[in-house]
Amino acid sequence: FLINGRVEGLPALEAELVRFDFRVIDVPPEASLLRGQLLRVAWYRSNERIDAGSEWQLLLRLKPPRGVRNPGGFDFERWALQRGLAATGYVRESPENRLLQGATGIDAVRADLAATIWTTMGGSGPLHRESRYLRALAVADTRGLDEQDWEVLRATGLSHLIAISGLHVGLVAGFAALLVRLLYRLLPGLGLRLPVPISAALAALGGASGYAALAGFGLPTLRTVAMLAAVVLAVLARRAQSTWQAYGIAVLALLLFDPLGILGAGFWLSFAGVAWLLWCLPGSERATPRWQQWLQVQWVASLALLPLTVWFFGQASLLGFAVNLLAVPWVTLVVVPLDLVASAALLAQQAWLAEPLLSLAAWAMNTPMQWLADSPSWPMARLFLPEPDRISLLLALLGAAILLLPRGVPGKALGGILLLPLFWPRIDKPELGSLDVHVLDVGQGLAVLLRTANHSLLYDTGPRFGSGLDMGEAAVVPAMRALGIKDLDRLLVSHGDADHAGGMHAVLRAFPADLSSSATQQMPRARACQRGEAWQWDGVEFAILHPPEHFPYLRNESSCVLQVRVGDTALLLPGDISAQIESRLLREYADSLQSEVILVPHHGSASSSSAGFVQAVNPMLAIVSAGHLNRFQHPRAEVVSAWSAEGAQVFNTTDTGMLSFRLDSTGVSLPTSLRRTTNRLWSAPLDE
């Protein structure tokens, strides 16, 4: 479709593309339903500069939002519904692609301010990275933060500081109110026109709203603005209002403004955190030292939000309490004021004032972050926990509430007991002589987790795309943690192509393991995967069928072929072999190639699954790992028909999400599709 639209938010420049949100203004009649909708667009290898707030005419290829489905992973479809994304797509090369109007609006201001901070701090010079946190705190521009930065923030429990929080907005509101009160002291006559409380309240709301706009109206900022608006209304009406009333009005206002906000973790963490603080720290007539109040706030926030943090993110920061005690006041009272005053100076084109303030703010922020740079590797810095069930979550919330009851209330030990299922959930591990198989949903690639009673093996690691998306990091590692994998005994990478080996480094960082592959020249750490190697784990037999010793590396043709046997039941993992290698396997393993389950070679390509091979394997289940609407059109219809004609039930991970089943002495269990068992209102339609 040839679509006219406006760039919303801040475009993200990635490895080979620029990605941005595109609000549709005008469309052809056949796509009229898209008018006014929000699209998520990628423009590959473009020389065009995409500015926030600019309007473009673009030729787009679109498809409905769809993501991969694995335990512990990012639910793209839920996120798309929450954001109001109608479709995703990419820009097609066309002479009709052109700029219609330059950048305007608040997003353009945000982008210009972020760019000015960047250039003031040295641009692409040695100080370039010093500005990344300042841009995040000033205008919520997190594009400069890399994965290592986010790992440090997650390990230390400081992610909330970078996502501009209500605390920062409250600081701006308080500063605006203070300026008004100072002005009234200098000009007492103003009080005759408008009372001080009303002026201060309006100034606070105006300052908070302005900062929230610069921050892109994130949920924590909207929450604070809504609560301030409730207070201002009460002041204007000269009616007393409790904090709980302001809180309730804020919740109601945001739900009316954005009812789908409840789908995001931010909504629950933001409002739950405030609710816990209001309940546990309602105020007291007895004077409490400030340091003690701060300890109480951090204790309540850390303990009360722990169950929700584990539920949403599968991890708990053990450093969070201690680090936040120091970091929150330091960032809020030192870094943010310096950053915001410098930003105001830049908006007023007073670079002479902004530059030293930004340098001081960068030092104040980056120095402690450098101290914490290695925190993700510190022992016990954080706990990665298996995916909890709803009962464990409810018990943990109840346990946190009991632990936060006033001192002297009996039975508080029960609260600690109720937290235990969250930290030690029941994991359904296979017994001796059984094998659990999880075919992960990694798009156009492959990753299969094999688990015996006491060991685990990962066959391939998913793709890494040119855009920089690493499915090892985004899907495989979170799924393994959610499934309760603590240690990985062996990583077998079938060959070196990016759709099979792309996630290898991410997997090995999280789970150091014995690495083997046919692509030993690409992987110096790996030992050769060779025919004849066999071993046994917990009554389950593993055997490498291909390639033989001294076989030249031929990419797909050199794929490690792994056969796993549990008694008389077998699983065959052939990688990306073609019909030529299939014929070789038929000659060498004619009597033992039959397997109840097979991962269809090469994602269902027509170059594989030859008739003789299909007949020799003769499986009950044939599983394809392929991407949704992939450009290779995998699996080919004739390949699916060939396996079906042999009596196999064919599954495709793009339809099933992660597919799980068990091999034991009785045979193969009925496969479980994660996409079907976790089907939600926002899920992509199931293909029958």
C-alpha positions as CSV (number, residue, x, y, z in Angstrom):
1,F,0.0,0.0,0.0
2,L,1.1,3.6,-0.7
3,I,0.5,5.3,2.6
4,N,0.8,8.9,3.9
5,G,1.6,9.1,7.6
6,R,3.4,10.8,10.4
7,V,6.4,9.5,12.4
8,E,5.5,9.2,16.0
9,G,8.0,8.8,18.9
10,L,11.7,8.6,18.4
11,P,12.9,6.5,15.5
12,A,15.4,3.8,16.4
13,L,18.5,3.4,14.2
14,E,19.5,-0.3,14.3
15,A,22.2,-2.3,12.5
16,E,20.9,-2.3,9.0
17,L,17.6,-0.4,9.4
18,V,15.7,2.4,11.0
19,R,12.5,1.4,12.9
20,F,9.7,3.8,13.7
21,D,6.0,4.1,14.5
22,F,3.9,5.5,11.7
23,R,0.5,7.1,12.2
24,V,-1.6,6.7,9.0
25,I,-3.0,9.9,7.6
26,D,-4.2,8.8,4.1
27,V,-4.4,5.4,2.4
28,P,-5.8,3.9,-0.8
29,P,-9.6,3.0,-0.7
30,E,-8.8,-0.7,-0.4
31,A,-7.0,-0.1,2.8
32,S,-9.4,2.4,4.3
33,L,-9.5,0.5,7.6
34,L,-5.9,1.6,8.3
35,R,-6.7,5.3,8.3
36,G,-5.7,6.8,11.7
37,Q,-4.1,3.5,12.8
38,L,-0.6,3.1,14.1
39,L,1.9,1.0,12.2
40,R,5.4,-0.4,13.2
41,V,7.6,0.1,10.2
42,A,11.2,-0.9,9.3
43,W,13.2,0.7,6.5
44,Y,16.2,-1.4,5.5
45,R,19.4,0.0,4.2
46,S,17.9,3.5,3.6
47,N,19.9,6.6,3.1
48,E,16.9,8.7,4.1
49,R,16.9,10.5,7.4
50,I,13.7,9.7,9.3
51,D,12.9,12.5,11.8
52,A,10.4,12.3,14.7
53,G,7.3,14.3,13.8
54,S,7.9,14.3,10.0
55,E,5.3,13.2,7.4
56,W,6.1,10.7,4.6
57,Q,4.6,9.0,1.7
58,L,5.8,5.4,1.8
59,L,5.1,2.1,-0.1
60,L,4.7,-0.4,2.6
61,R,4.3,-4.2,2.8
62,L,2.2,-4.9,5.9
63,K,1.1,-7.9,8.0
64,P,-0.7,-8.4,11.3
65,P,1.4,-8.1,14.4
66,R,2.8,-11.5,15.3
67,G,5.6,-12.6,17.6
68,V,7.1,-15.9,18.7
69,R,5.6,-17.7,21.7
70,N,7.9,-19.2,24.4
71,P,7.8,-19.3,28.1
72,G,9.5,-16.4,29.8
73,G,9.7,-14.4,26.5
74,F,8.5,-11.1,25.4
75,D,4.8,-11.2,24.3
76,F,4.9,-9.1,21.2
77,E,1.2,-9.5,20.4
78,R,0.1,-8.3,23.8
79,W,2.5,-5.3,23.5
80,A,1.2,-4.5,20.0
81,L,-2.4,-4.5,21.3
82,Q,-1.4,-2.3,24.3
83,R,0.4,0.1,21.9
84,G,-2.5,0.1,19.5
85,L,-0.4,-1.3,16.6
86,A,-2.7,-2.3,13.7
87,A,0.1,-3.9,11.6
88,T,3.9,-4.3,11.2
89,G,5.8,-4.1,8.0
90,Y,8.7,-2.6,6.0
91,V,9.3,0.0,3.3
92,R,9.6,-1.3,-0.2
93,E,11.9,0.5,-2.7
94,S,9.9,2.9,-4.8
95,P,10.4,6.2,-6.5
96,E,7.1,7.2,-4.8
97,N,8.7,7.2,-1.3
98,R,9.2,10.8,-0.4
99,L,9.1,13.3,2.5
100,L,5.9,15.3,2.6
101,Q,6.6,17.6,5.6
102,G,9.5,18.2,8.0
103,A,9.5,17.5,11.7
104,T,7.0,19.3,13.9
105,G,5.3,18.7,17.2
106,I,6.5,17.6,20.7
107,D,8.3,14.5,19.3
108,A,10.4,16.8,17.1
109,V,11.3,18.8,20.2
110,R,12.2,15.7,22.1
111,A,14.4,14.5,19.2
112,D,16.1,17.8,18.8
113,L,16.8,18.1,22.5
114,A,18.3,14.6,22.6
115,A,20.4,15.4,19.6
116,T,21.6,18.6,21.1
117,I,22.6,16.9,24.4
118,W,24.5,14.4,22.3
119,T,26.4,17.0,20.3
120,T,27.0,19.1,23.4
121,M,28.6,16.1,25.0
122,G,31.0,15.5,22.1
123,G,28.8,13.9,19.4
124,S,30.6,10.9,18.0
125,G,33.7,11.7,20.0
126,P,35.1,10.0,23.1
127,L,32.4,11.6,25.3
128,H,29.5,10.3,23.1
129,R,28.5,7.5,25.5
130,E,28.6,9.8,28.4
131,S,25.3,11.4,27.3
132,R,23.3,8.2,27.0
133,Y,21.8,8.3,30.5
134,L,21.3,12.1,30.4
135,R,19.2,11.7,27.2
136,A,17.2,9.0,28.9
137,L,16.5,11.1,32.0
138,A,15.7,14.3,30.0
139,V,13.5,13.0,27.2
140,A,13.1,9.2,27.7
141,D,15.5,8.6,24.8
142,T,16.9,5.2,25.7
143,R,18.2,4.5,22.2
144,G,21.8,5.1,23.4
145,L,21.6,2.3,26.0
146,D,23.0,-1.0,24.8
147,E,22.2,-4.5,26.1
148,Q,25.1,-4.3,28.6
149,D,23.7,-1.1,30.1
150,W,20.3,-2.8,30.5
151,E,21.8,-5.9,32.1
152,V,23.5,-3.7,34.7
153,L,20.2,-1.8,35.3
154,R,18.3,-5.1,35.7
155,A,20.9,-6.7,37.9
156,T,20.9,-3.6,40.3
157,G,17.1,-3.0,40.2
158,L,17.6,0.5,38.7
159,S,15.6,0.2,35.5
160,H,12.9,2.3,37.0
161,L,15.2,5.2,37.3
162,I,16.0,5.3,33.6
163,A,12.3,5.0,32.7
164,I,11.4,8.4,33.8
165,S,9.5,7.8,37.0
166,G,6.8,9.6,39.0
167,L,9.5,10.6,41.4
168,H,11.2,12.6,38.7
169,V,7.9,14.2,37.6
170,G,7.1,15.0,41.3
171,L,10.5,16.7,41.6
172,V,9.8,18.9,38.6
173,A,6.3,19.7,40.0
174,G,7.7,20.6,43.4
175,F,10.3,22.8,41.8
176,A,7.7,24.6,39.8
177,A,5.5,25.2,42.9
178,L,8.6,26.4,44.8
179,L,9.4,29.0,42.0
180,V,5.8,30.3,42.2
181,R,6.0,30.6,46.0
182,L,9.3,32.5,45.7
183,L,7.7,34.8,43.1
184,Y,4.8,35.5,45.5
185,R,7.3,36.4,48.2
186,L,9.0,38.9,45.9
187,L,5.7,40.3,44.7
188,P,3.2,39.9,47.6
189,G,0.5,41.8,45.6
190,L,0.0,38.8,43.4
191,G,-1.8,37.1,46.2
192,L,-4.6,39.5,45.9
193,R,-5.3,38.3,42.3
194,L,-4.8,34.6,42.8
195,P,-4.2,32.8,46.1
196,V,-0.8,31.2,46.5
197,P,-2.1,27.6,46.9
198,I,-3.9,27.7,43.6
199,S,-1.0,29.3,41.7
200,A,1.4,26.8,43.2
201,A,-0.9,23.9,42.4
202,L,-1.4,25.0,38.8
203,A,2.4,25.6,38.4
204,A,3.1,22.1,39.7
205,L,0.6,20.6,37.3
206,G,2.0,22.6,34.4
207,G,5.6,21.7,35.1
208,A,4.7,18.0,35.6
209,S,2.7,18.0,32.3
210,G,5.6,19.6,30.4
211,Y,8.1,17.1,31.7
212,A,5.7,14.2,31.0
213,A,5.3,15.5,27.4
214,L,9.1,15.6,27.0
215,A,9.2,12.0,28.4
216,G,6.8,10.8,25.8
217,F,3.9,10.5,28.3
218,G,5.1,7.2,29.8
219,L,2.8,5.5,32.2
220,P,4.7,6.5,35.5
221,T,4.6,10.1,34.3
222,L,0.9,10.0,33.4
223,R,0.1,8.4,36.8
224,T,1.8,11.3,38.6
225,V,0.2,13.9,36.4
226,A,-3.2,12.3,37.0
227,M,-2.7,12.3,40.7
228,L,-1.5,16.0,40.6
229,A,-4.5,16.9,38.5
230,A,-6.8,15.4,41.2
231,V,-5.1,17.4,43.9
232,V,-5.3,20.6,41.8
233,L,-9.0,20.1,41.2
234,A,-9.5,19.7,45.0
235,V,-7.5,22.9,45.6
236,L,-9.6,24.8,43.0
237,A,-12.8,23.4,44.6
238,R,-11.4,24.2,48.0
239,R,-12.2,20.7,49.1
240,A,-10.1,18.5,51.3
241,Q,-9.0,15.3,49.5
242,S,-7.2,12.3,50.9
243,T,-4.2,10.7,49.1
244,W,-6.3,7.6,48.5
245,Q,-8.9,9.7,46.7
246,A,-6.3,11.2,44.5
247,Y,-4.9,7.8,43.8
248,G,-8.3,6.4,42.9
249,I,-9.0,9.3,40.6
250,A,-5.6,8.8,38.9
251,V,-6.3,5.0,38.3
252,L,-9.8,5.7,37.0
253,A,-8.6,8.6,34.7
254,L,-5.8,6.5,33.2
255,L,-8.1,3.5,32.6
256,L,-10.6,5.7,30.8
257,F,-7.8,7.3,28.8
258,D,-6.0,4.1,28.0
259,P,-8.0,1.0,29.1
260,L,-5.5,-1.3,27.4
261,G,-2.7,0.0,29.7
262,I,-3.6,-2.9,32.1
263,L,-1.9,-5.3,29.7
264,G,1.5,-3.8,30.5
265,A,3.8,-4.6,33.4
266,G,4.3,-0.9,34.0
267,F,0.7,-0.4,34.9
268,W,0.7,-3.0,37.7
269,L,4.2,-2.2,39.0
270,S,3.5,1.6,39.0
271,F,0.1,1.6,40.6
272,A,0.8,-1.4,42.9
273,G,4.0,0.3,44.2
274,V,2.1,3.4,45.1
275,A,-0.8,1.5,46.7
276,W,1.6,-0.6,48.8
277,L,3.4,2.6,50.0
278,L,0.0,4.3,50.9
279,W,-1.1,1.2,52.8
280,C,2.1,0.5,54.7
281,L,3.2,4.1,55.3
282,P,0.0,6.1,55.9
283,G,1.7,8.6,58.0
284,S,2.1,9.0,61.8
285,E,1.8,11.6,64.4
286,R,5.1,10.4,65.8
287,A,8.1,12.1,64.3
288,T,10.3,9.6,62.4
289,P,13.8,10.4,61.2
290,R,14.1,11.0,57.5
291,W,16.7,8.2,57.1
292,Q,14.3,5.8,58.8
293,Q,11.4,6.8,56.6
294,W,13.6,6.2,53.5
295,L,14.6,2.8,54.7
296,Q,10.9,2.0,55.2
297,V,10.0,3.2,51.7
298,Q,12.7,1.0,50.1
299,W,11.8,-2.0,52.2
300,V,8.2,-1.7,51.3
301,A,8.9,-1.2,47.6
302,S,11.4,-4.0,47.4
303,L,9.3,-6.6,49.2
304,A,5.9,-5.6,48.0
305,L,6.9,-5.6,44.3
306,L,9.0,-8.7,44.4
307,P,6.1,-11.1,43.4
308,L,5.1,-9.0,40.5
309,T,8.7,-8.5,39.4
310,V,9.2,-12.3,39.3
311,W,5.9,-12.8,37.6
312,F,6.6,-10.3,34.8
313,F,10.4,-10.7,34.4
314,G,11.4,-14.0,35.8
315,Q,14.1,-12.6,38.0
316,A,14.7,-10.8,41.3
317,S,17.6,-8.4,42.0
318,L,19.3,-9.2,45.3
319,L,21.2,-5.9,45.0
320,G,18.2,-3.8,44.4
321,F,17.4,-2.9,48.0
322,A,21.0,-1.7,48.9
323,V,21.7,0.0,45.5
324,N,18.4,1.8,45.5
325,L,19.0,3.2,49.0
326,L,21.8,5.2,47.6
327,A,21.0,5.5,43.9
328,V,17.5,6.9,44.1
329,P,18.3,10.0,46.2
330,W,21.6,10.6,44.3
331,V,19.9,10.4,40.8
332,T,16.8,12.2,41.9
333,L,18.4,15.1,43.9
334,V,21.7,15.5,42.0
335,V,21.6,14.0,38.4
336,V,18.1,14.8,37.4
337,P,18.1,18.5,38.5
338,L,21.4,19.1,36.8
339,D,20.2,17.4,33.6
340,L,16.9,19.2,33.5
341,V,18.4,22.7,34.2
342,A,20.9,22.0,31.4
343,S,18.1,20.8,29.1
344,A,16.2,24.0,29.8
345,A,19.3,26.0,29.0
346,L,19.6,24.2,25.7
347,L,16.0,24.9,24.8
348,A,16.7,28.5,25.6
349,Q,19.9,28.3,23.4
350,Q,22.2,29.0,26.3
351,A,24.8,26.3,25.5
352,W,27.4,28.1,27.6
353,L,25.4,27.2,30.7
354,A,24.3,23.8,29.6
355,E,27.7,22.4,28.8
356,P,29.3,22.5,32.3
357,L,26.0,21.3,33.8
358,L,25.8,18.3,31.4
359,S,29.4,17.4,32.1
360,L,28.8,17.5,35.9
361,A,25.5,15.5,35.5
362,A,27.3,12.9,33.3
363,W,30.1,12.5,35.9
364,A,27.5,12.2,38.6
365,M,25.6,9.5,36.7
366,N,28.4,7.5,35.0
367,T,30.8,7.3,37.9
368,P,28.5,5.1,40.1
369,M,27.4,3.2,36.9
370,Q,31.0,2.3,36.2
371,W,31.3,0.9,39.7
372,L,28.3,-1.3,39.0
373,A,29.4,-2.3,35.4
374,D,30.3,-5.8,36.4
375,S,27.3,-6.4,38.7
376,P,25.6,-8.8,36.3
377,S,28.4,-11.3,36.9
378,W,28.6,-10.8,40.7
379,P,27.6,-14.0,42.5
380,M,24.0,-13.9,43.7
381,A,23.5,-10.4,42.2
382,R,20.1,-11.6,41.0
383,L,18.1,-14.8,40.9
384,F,16.6,-16.2,37.7
385,L,13.5,-18.1,38.6
386,P,11.2,-20.6,36.7
387,E,7.9,-19.2,35.5
388,P,5.5,-19.2,38.5
389,D,1.9,-20.2,38.3
390,R,-1.0,-17.9,39.3
391,I,-1.4,-19.7,42.7
392,S,2.2,-19.1,43.6
393,L,1.8,-15.4,42.6
394,L,-1.3,-15.0,44.8
395,L,0.4,-16.8,47.7
396,A,3.4,-14.6,47.4
397,L,1.3,-11.4,47.3
398,L,-0.4,-12.5,50.4
399,G,2.9,-13.4,52.0
400,A,4.3,-10.0,51.2
401,A,1.2,-8.3,52.8
402,I,1.6,-10.4,56.0
403,L,5.3,-9.5,56.2
404,L,4.5,-5.8,55.9
405,L,2.0,-5.8,58.7
406,P,3.0,-3.7,61.7
407,R,5.5,-5.0,64.1
408,G,4.0,-7.0,66.9
409,V,1.3,-8.7,64.7
410,P,1.6,-12.4,65.4
411,G,2.1,-15.0,62.7
412,K,4.3,-13.0,60.4
413,A,6.5,-16.0,59.8
414,L,3.6,-17.3,57.7
415,G,4.4,-14.6,55.2
416,G,7.8,-15.9,54.6
417,I,6.4,-19.4,54.1
418,L,3.9,-18.2,51.5
419,L,6.8,-16.7,49.5
420,L,8.5,-20.1,49.1
421,P,6.5,-21.4,46.1
422,L,7.6,-18.4,44.2
423,F,11.3,-19.1,44.8
424,W,11.1,-22.9,44.7
425,P,8.3,-23.8,42.2
426,R,7.5,-27.3,41.3
427,I,9.3,-28.2,38.0
428,D,8.0,-31.1,36.0
429,K,11.3,-32.9,35.2
430,P,11.4,-36.2,33.4
431,E,12.2,-39.4,35.2
432,L,15.1,-41.8,34.5
433,G,14.6,-43.3,31.1
434,S,12.5,-40.4,29.8
435,L,13.3,-37.3,27.6
436,D,11.5,-34.0,27.5
437,V,11.7,-32.2,24.2
438,H,10.9,-28.5,23.7
439,V,11.0,-27.2,20.2
440,L,11.3,-23.5,20.7
441,D,9.6,-20.9,18.6
442,V,12.4,-18.8,17.2
443,G,11.0,-17.7,13.9
444,Q,13.0,-18.7,10.8
445,G,15.6,-20.8,12.6
446,L,15.9,-23.7,15.0
447,A,16.5,-24.3,18.7
448,V,15.5,-27.6,20.4
449,L,16.0,-28.2,24.2
450,L,16.4,-31.8,25.3
451,R,16.1,-32.7,28.9
452,T,16.7,-35.9,30.8
453,A,16.4,-36.5,34.5
454,N,19.7,-34.9,35.3
455,H,21.1,-33.4,32.1
456,S,20.2,-31.0,29.3
457,L,21.3,-30.4,25.8
458,L,20.5,-27.6,23.4
459,Y,20.5,-28.3,19.7
460,D,21.0,-25.0,17.8
461,T,20.4,-21.5,19.3
462,G,18.0,-19.7,17.0
463,P,18.8,-16.9,14.5
464,R,20.5,-13.5,14.9
465,F,19.0,-11.1,12.3
466,G,20.6,-8.3,10.5
467,S,18.5,-5.9,12.5
468,G,20.4,-7.0,15.6
469,L,17.6,-9.1,17.1
470,D,19.3,-12.1,18.7
471,M,16.8,-14.9,19.3
472,G,19.2,-16.6,21.6
473,E,19.0,-13.6,23.9
474,A,15.3,-12.7,23.3
475,A,13.8,-16.2,23.2
476,V,16.1,-19.2,24.0
477,V,17.7,-18.0,27.2
478,P,14.4,-16.7,28.8
479,A,12.7,-19.9,27.8
480,M,15.4,-22.1,29.4
481,R,15.2,-20.1,32.6
482,A,11.4,-20.2,32.7
483,L,11.6,-24.0,32.2
484,G,13.8,-24.2,35.3
485,I,17.1,-25.0,33.5
486,K,20.0,-24.2,35.9
487,D,22.9,-25.7,33.9
488,L,23.4,-26.7,30.3
489,D,25.6,-29.8,29.8
490,R,26.0,-29.6,26.1
491,L,25.4,-27.1,23.3
492,L,25.3,-28.7,19.9
493,V,25.3,-26.2,17.0
494,S,24.4,-28.2,13.8
495,H,26.3,-25.8,11.5
496,G,27.5,-22.2,11.3
497,D,24.6,-20.5,9.5
498,A,23.1,-17.5,11.4
499,D,19.6,-19.1,11.6
500,H,21.1,-21.9,13.7
501,A,24.2,-20.4,15.3
502,G,23.1,-16.8,15.7
503,G,22.1,-17.0,19.3
504,M,25.2,-19.1,20.4
505,H,27.1,-16.3,22.2
506,A,24.0,-15.2,24.2
507,V,23.3,-18.8,25.2
508,L,26.9,-19.5,26.3
509,R,27.0,-16.2,28.3
510,A,24.0,-17.4,30.3
511,F,24.7,-21.1,30.3
512,P,28.4,-22.0,29.9
513,A,28.4,-25.5,28.3
514,D,30.5,-28.0,26.4
515,L,30.2,-26.8,22.8
516,S,30.4,-29.0,19.7
517,S,29.6,-28.2,16.0
518,S,30.6,-29.1,12.5
519,A,31.6,-25.4,12.0
520,T,34.8,-25.6,14.1
521,Q,36.6,-23.0,12.0
522,Q,34.0,-20.5,12.9
523,M,33.9,-21.6,16.5
524,P,37.4,-22.1,17.9
525,R,36.0,-23.2,21.3
526,A,34.0,-26.0,19.7
527,R,35.0,-29.6,19.4
528,A,34.1,-31.4,16.2
529,C,30.7,-33.0,15.9
530,Q,31.5,-36.4,14.2
531,R,29.7,-39.5,13.2
532,G,30.2,-42.4,15.6
533,E,30.1,-40.3,18.8
534,A,27.6,-41.7,21.3
535,W,26.8,-41.3,24.9
536,Q,24.1,-42.0,27.4
537,W,22.4,-39.8,30.0
538,D,19.9,-41.1,32.6
539,G,18.9,-44.1,30.4
540,V,18.6,-42.0,27.2
541,E,20.9,-42.7,24.3
542,F,22.4,-40.0,22.0
543,A,24.2,-40.7,18.7
544,I,25.8,-38.5,16.0
545,L,25.0,-39.9,12.5
546,H,26.7,-37.2,10.4
547,P,29.1,-35.7,9.4
548,P,31.9,-38.4,9.2
549,E,35.5,-37.6,10.2
550,H,37.4,-35.4,7.6
551,F,34.2,-34.4,6.0
552,P,34.7,-30.9,4.4
553,Y,32.6,-28.1,5.9
554,L,29.8,-27.5,3.4
555,R,27.4,-25.4,5.6
556,N,24.0,-27.1,5.3
557,E,25.4,-30.4,4.1
558,S,27.7,-30.6,7.1
559,S,24.9,-30.3,9.7
560,C,25.3,-32.4,12.7
561,V,22.6,-35.1,12.6
562,L,21.6,-36.2,16.1
563,Q,19.4,-39.2,16.9
564,V,18.1,-39.7,20.4
565,R,16.6,-43.0,21.6
566,V,14.5,-43.8,24.6
567,G,14.0,-47.6,24.4
568,D,12.5,-48.3,21.0
569,T,11.4,-44.7,20.5
570,A,13.6,-42.3,18.6
571,L,13.9,-38.6,17.8
572,L,15.8,-37.4,14.7
573,L,17.4,-33.9,14.4
574,P,18.9,-33.6,10.9
575,G,19.6,-29.8,10.8
576,D,19.6,-28.4,7.3
577,I,20.8,-31.4,5.3
578,S,19.6,-31.7,1.7
579,A,18.5,-34.8,-0.3
580,Q,22.1,-35.6,-1.1
581,I,23.0,-36.2,2.6
582,E,19.6,-37.9,3.2
583,S,20.6,-40.5,0.5
584,R,23.9,-41.0,2.3
585,L,22.1,-41.6,5.6
586,L,19.8,-44.1,3.9
587,R,22.9,-46.0,2.7
588,E,24.7,-46.0,6.1
589,Y,21.7,-46.3,8.5
590,A,19.1,-48.1,6.5
591,D,18.0,-50.3,9.5
592,S,18.0,-47.6,12.2
593,L,16.9,-44.4,10.6
594,Q,13.2,-44.9,11.5
595,S,12.2,-42.4,14.2
596,E,8.9,-41.6,15.8
597,V,9.6,-37.8,15.7
598,I,11.6,-35.8,13.3
599,L,12.5,-32.1,12.9
600,V,11.8,-31.7,9.2
601,P,15.1,-30.9,7.5
602,H,15.9,-27.4,6.4
603,H,12.7,-25.9,7.8
604,G,10.6,-27.7,5.1
605,S,12.7,-26.7,2.1
606,A,12.0,-28.4,-1.2
607,S,15.7,-29.3,-1.4
608,S,15.2,-31.8,1.4
609,S,12.7,-34.5,2.5
610,S,13.3,-36.8,-0.4
611,A,10.8,-39.6,-0.9
612,G,13.1,-42.3,0.2
613,F,14.2,-40.5,3.3
614,V,10.6,-39.7,4.3
615,Q,9.6,-43.4,3.9
616,A,12.7,-44.6,5.9
617,V,12.1,-42.3,8.8
618,N,8.3,-43.0,8.8
619,P,7.6,-40.7,11.8
620,M,4.4,-40.2,13.9
621,L,5.3,-36.5,14.3
622,A,7.0,-34.2,11.8
623,I,7.9,-30.8,13.2
624,V,8.8,-27.7,11.2
625,S,10.6,-24.7,12.7
626,A,9.9,-21.8,10.5
627,G,9.1,-18.1,10.6
628,H,5.6,-16.6,10.0
629,L,5.1,-15.6,6.4
630,N,8.9,-16.1,5.8
631,R,10.3,-15.1,2.4
632,F,11.5,-18.6,1.6
633,Q,7.9,-19.9,1.8
634,H,8.9,-22.6,4.3
635,P,7.6,-25.2,4.7
636,R,6.8,-26.0,1.1
637,A,3.4,-27.4,0.5
638,E,4.8,-30.5,-1.3
639,V,7.0,-31.2,1.7
640,V,4.1,-31.0,4.1
641,S,2.1,-33.3,1.8
642,A,5.0,-35.8,1.7
643,W,5.3,-36.2,5.4
644,S,1.5,-36.2,5.8
645,A,1.1,-38.9,3.2
646,E,3.5,-41.1,5.2
647,G,1.2,-40.9,8.1
648,A,2.9,-38.2,10.1
649,Q,1.1,-35.4,11.9
650,V,2.8,-32.2,10.8
651,F,3.3,-29.3,13.2
652,N,4.8,-25.8,12.5
653,T,6.2,-23.7,15.3
654,T,4.8,-20.6,13.7
655,D,1.3,-22.1,14.4
656,T,2.0,-23.8,17.7
657,G,4.6,-21.6,19.4
658,M,6.9,-23.7,21.5
659,L,6.0,-27.4,21.0
660,S,6.6,-29.8,23.9
661,F,6.4,-33.6,24.3
662,R,7.9,-36.5,26.2
663,L,9.6,-39.7,25.0
664,D,9.5,-42.6,27.4
665,S,9.0,-46.4,27.5
666,T,5.4,-46.0,26.4
667,G,6.3,-44.0,23.3
668,V,5.6,-40.3,22.5
669,S,3.2,-38.1,24.5
670,L,0.6,-35.9,22.9
671,P,2.4,-32.6,21.9
672,T,1.5,-29.5,23.8
673,S,1.3,-26.2,21.9
674,L,2.1,-23.2,23.9
675,R,0.3,-20.9,21.5
676,R,-2.9,-22.9,22.1
677,T,-2.6,-23.4,25.9
678,T,-1.9,-19.7,26.4
679,N,-4.2,-18.3,23.8
680,R,-5.4,-14.9,24.9
681,L,-7.6,-12.1,23.6
682,W,-4.6,-10.4,22.0
683,S,-3.1,-13.5,20.5
684,A,-2.8,-13.9,16.8
685,P,-5.5,-16.1,15.3
686,L,-4.8,-19.8,15.5
687,D,-4.3,-21.6,12.2
688,E,-6.5,-24.7,12.2
